[in-house]
């Protein structure tokens, strides 16, 4: 039986439109350069970077967007937990400036979240981002201050995607390891 995710991944790319594929070690330099362009030298001071220092990304949930075979975007996912509930932290998500406004970033966010949640191990995808960008894709505003990060974060930008629509308002606690129980 072919899953929806597998069927979509097998669809041939449309010329001029972004498609996604799993990241490989051959993409490491592209991703590093892209993140430097997108976030500058201050990226290492960002709170999300501190989370990834404590808890490694899941290479199986790292995707690359391409347009006509040219890499143009990337996304990572970090397994985490909050109050003993397993989930994922999305990011960084970056699109090269030459390819913005083509849908690559939104495609990456949707696809990596779909892949992560389809595993059945995590209940949510958390991120720090713009409501105008992510809420139309299904993310919801969390209760400000309920989720504690290992550094400063604007609580109005903490967004959550989950099949459980009550989780965005009820999830509360500090970000911890994926397998940490309370």
SULZI-V965939 format. One record per residue. PSI is psi in whole degrees, 0 to 359 (999 if undefined). Layout:
psi=PSI
psi=PSI
This chain:
psi=133
psi=128
psi=162
psi=317
psi=315
psi=320
psi=319
psi=322
psi=331
psi=348
psi=136
psi=145
psi=148
psi=131
psi=132
psi=353
psi=146
psi=146
psi=164
psi=154
psi=161
psi=144
psi=151
psi=172
psi=336
psi=344
psi=354
psi=314
psi=318
psi=313
psi=316
psi=314
psi=319
psi=316
psi=325
psi=318
psi=313
psi=322
psi=350
psi=185
psi=340
psi=355
psi=331
psi=343
psi=352
psi=147
psi=320
psi=326
psi=323
psi=323
psi=314
psi=338
psi=324
psi=323
psi=119
psi=154
psi=162
psi=107
psi=334
psi=349
psi=40
psi=123
psi=154
psi=135
psi=143
psi=151
psi=119
psi=41
psi=357
psi=121
psi=135
psi=351
psi=164
psi=158
psi=147
psi=162
psi=133
psi=120
psi=132
psi=181
psi=158
psi=121
psi=37
psi=359
psi=122
psi=144
psi=198
psi=146
psi=119
psi=134
psi=160
psi=147
psi=124
psi=144
psi=136
psi=139
psi=328
psi=348
psi=10
psi=157
psi=21
psi=357
psi=4
psi=317
psi=315
psi=321
psi=315
psi=314
psi=315
psi=313
psi=315
psi=326
psi=318
psi=316
psi=315
psi=311
psi=332
psi=340
psi=334
psi=7
psi=327
psi=151
psi=349
psi=163
psi=121
psi=148
psi=165
psi=113
psi=185
psi=127
psi=319
psi=332
psi=311
psi=327
psi=321
psi=343
psi=359
psi=351
psi=151
psi=152
psi=133
psi=166
psi=118
psi=128
psi=352
psi=328
psi=121
psi=128
psi=161
psi=50
psi=176
psi=143
psi=144
psi=113
psi=341
psi=352
psi=4
psi=114
psi=153
psi=140
psi=128
psi=152
psi=330
psi=101
psi=348
psi=344
psi=326
psi=325
psi=334
psi=337
psi=130
psi=134
psi=185
psi=149
psi=131
psi=181
psi=153
psi=318
psi=10
psi=130
psi=153
psi=999
